[in-house]
Every structure is written in C-alpha cells, then in structure tokens.
C-alpha cells in the first residue's frame, strides 16, 4: 500500500532548543503500523490542529508524545531533552500536559480539588517534601503538615482558583461541589483546567469539543483564544474533528491518514487539498482500498431469535411511564413517558444536560426511578440491577465506548458474550467469524490492546461486542461522539442494517440530523422534560426541533418543573 507524500508548502518550522520536535516517529502494534514516519516541529506559543479520519493515528501520536505508548522508531525531544522512553509522570514534570478523548474527572473530588490534582508538579518539585524519605516523602509531608508542604498547598489552591477564574463562572462558582455534579460540557472544561494547573509549556488537547453542541463548541473555542492571550508562550496541539473549530484556532493544520502526516499547511489550504477530501470522505488515497468497504462487506449479522420475544406482539418492547429520576436532591427527569415498539428504532434527542443519557440509564437500571414505571414487553420491570436487565435480552453500547483498555480486542469482544449459556462455544466462534466479516479490519487487530485503538475503531469494537450478546433490544448512547464524518457514516450504515433485520433500537444522540435519518420516531428532551415527539420523517423538517434544541421550548419544561 502506498500513501501520499507529505504536502508541506509552508517553510518547515525550525528546530528550537525550547520547542517540541517529533522526528521520523513510528509506532507498531504487532504487525500493524499505527504511526509511520511522522515528523512535526512545534514552536513555543504555536497552535497546531491535527485532523484526519478515525484510525489515522492522531490519538496514538498524542499517546506517544506523553509517554503512554513508546515509539518503535524515531525520537521525540522537548527543550533538547529526549521524551521517548520516559514515563508519563516524567514527561508531565518536564512541562507537557494533556487532556483525553473522553472526559476524565475524579467524580468524588470537589471541582477545586480536581483542578489541584494538576498542581502536583509544583507540589513535588517545589521543595514541599523532605528528600530523605524518598518515595514516601510527599505523603509524610502532607500527613504531618510540614510548613513547606502547607505553603505549597496554599500556593496550589491559589493557582487552582486562578485557573478556574479563566473559565468565568463555569467552575469557580461551583468549586466546592463534587465534580460529578457538572454538566458534560463543564466536565470537559474541568479537564482543561486540570491540565492548565500544571503550568505546561505544551498543552495537548484530544478532541476537546467531542460531545458538545455547536454553541458549546464555539464557547470553548473562545476560551482557547483567551488562553493564548493569557499564556502566549504555551504551545497548543489540538486533535479535533470539527473543522470549523480548527479553522478558527489553528495557525497550522496537520492532516493524518493511514498513520502518516500527509498535509502540513494553513487550515484553509489544508482543507482545500484533494488529499484531505479523500481522507475524510473515504475516496481511495494513492491506490488504497476505500475505507467504506469495511462497513459494506458482510451483512451476515442477525440479532437474537424473534420467536423468543415474550408477551403480546402488539405491546411495546420498552415503555417508560411517568418517570421521575433524581441524583441526590437534583431532579433529572420530570414525568417522562415514552415507548419503543418491537423492531422499531427510536431516538432520544436534546442538548447536553437535557436528560437523554439519564433516560437510557433508567432503562438499563443504572439509575432507579423515584416515581413511575419501566415496562419490558408489556410487563413492569422487576429487575433492580443492570445485570438482570441484560438477562432480559438487552445490550448496551455506552457513551465513550468503555473499552477494557488492557484487554485485547478479542477479549473485549468475548466480554459481550459473557452471559451466554455454557456449551455455546461452537456457536460463539461462528458468531465471532460473522462479526469479523462485518468488520473486516478486526481480523488483523484481535491481538491488539483495545486501549491503543482510535475512537472510531473502539466504537466499532463496542458495536461488535454488543452484537455478540445477540440482543433483542439495543441501547446505544451517543454513537457519533468524537468520530470523523466518514466513521459516523459507517456506524449508521451498520445500525441501519441491524434495524432492517428487525432489531429494536433505543438511541441517545446529540446529532439530531444523523439520528432522524435512521430512526422511526423520536422524543426531544429539554431540562428533563419531553418537549417534542413524533415521526422522524416529520421532525426532520420541523422548526420545532430546532426551537427545542435552542431553548425555545423551555415553557413546557418550566411548567413541568414548577409542578414538582
């Protein structure tokens, strides 16, 4: 296979003693080359956007820079010091900080303490611990409240407050609340705040706007513009699928495909290049096989046997009736009623913090309703645990994929069949073969650790894992989150085939346009209240759905909440 040669009309950034240099770096997982000879030089204060389809090697590159993955060839230097071969902790201490593709918060810590976690570089390196105690020095200093540690801790709190203030009232006004109380968008802001608290010289952002709606995405872009003014010497490297955000922020854009950097140019020039169109839209690049073939081969997959569906065929597969759900004192769902007929696909839509994910968690018994009823196949759900719900023939593809990162792809797939009856090994192997026929690239990655896959590849593994349950009902939460346009198309092609085969699907989705192309009906939530429902074909062109997303449907929500 050949790949296009790097197109770099800009003068190559000079290697600087205080910059970050990635020199001819390659990373292989077994026989698979995830990164192939990538060279990038980053100057202090520069903002670089890295784009490309899922599986291009973008996240692997970030993992390699930050020490989570070791390169098999090449070298990485920062301020003249080799980074490759060092631990993530050592690289962080040298001034390189990062966020992750999926939000990583400490849910039980307060927001302030979560930001303070990022100041450990200052606590450890600021003379706050007695050297003679070695590895136990820091806990001993904290336990006995040594003066140097108290001073360092106070400085860390002040720094955390200063960092939170950069985010307006999103974090600082809530700093004493637990991190889990934040909305999804504010959790993403918390991730960035924690990284900034480390006072980095290089900040790597991996899909910072993933899961955010357009308004939230551009608010975050505004924040990053302000951060550049506050920290003019800090270099920022951002992986992002939303090209309008990259266009706003980046001075240079590096396009990756098939593990290589194929374009290094200004955003406008890069996005106009035919190789970028090829990489994003799936057209063959320099003789490669079109990526869309991975989604169109096969067609063998069949869901669980329909004759096993219990109850009257006319009754819905799932129904929520007047459901209220609380998280502690905070009410998340208000009198929610919806139903999903057998063999039907239904979407639950709405902005962030609207109650979409809580709805699907209620179906899965990840949260318990305080009022109302959940019915399966016409009967009230007696199950009190998620495991009991799964035994009803339900499979889940959770938000963020939830891979077992240290297990192989094969072991992750087999976890989907964990609850299938003993003695089913022959059928299970047949099903595994069918899964590989549906997702051909899996065959070469079965021995690869799942944590080293791209977000799009992990989404495919999550889908295959769920199918191995042979479910009657599939619950899928945010299938398009963090995926390239091409990978989103692949995901929806597969879901459309499963729907055509009669699988019942309940989908939570931020992207209304994609969901409404697939499903039969949809419900739109705002602030925990159903403000709109109907057939997908009608909702697609209904201005009311835009009104609900933009908050113009809030009267109904306000009335429902006032009645509680």
Helices and strands as residue ranges (DSSP letters): E 20-29, E 32-42, E 47-51, H 58-65, E 73-78, E 81-82, H 88-93, E 96-98, H 111-116, G 117-119, H 120-125, G 131-136, H 137-143, H 147-165, G 172-174, G 179-181, H 184-196, E 202-206, H 214-230, E 235-239, H 243-249, E 252-257, E 260-265, H 267-272, H 274-281, H 293-296, G 306-308, E 318-327, E 330-340, E 345-349, H 356-363, E 371-376, E 379-380, H 386-390, E 394-397, H 409-415, H 425-438, G 440-444, G 450-452, H 455-467, E 473-477, H 485-500, E 504-509, H 512-518, E 521-526, E 529-535, H 536-539, H 543-550, H 554-562
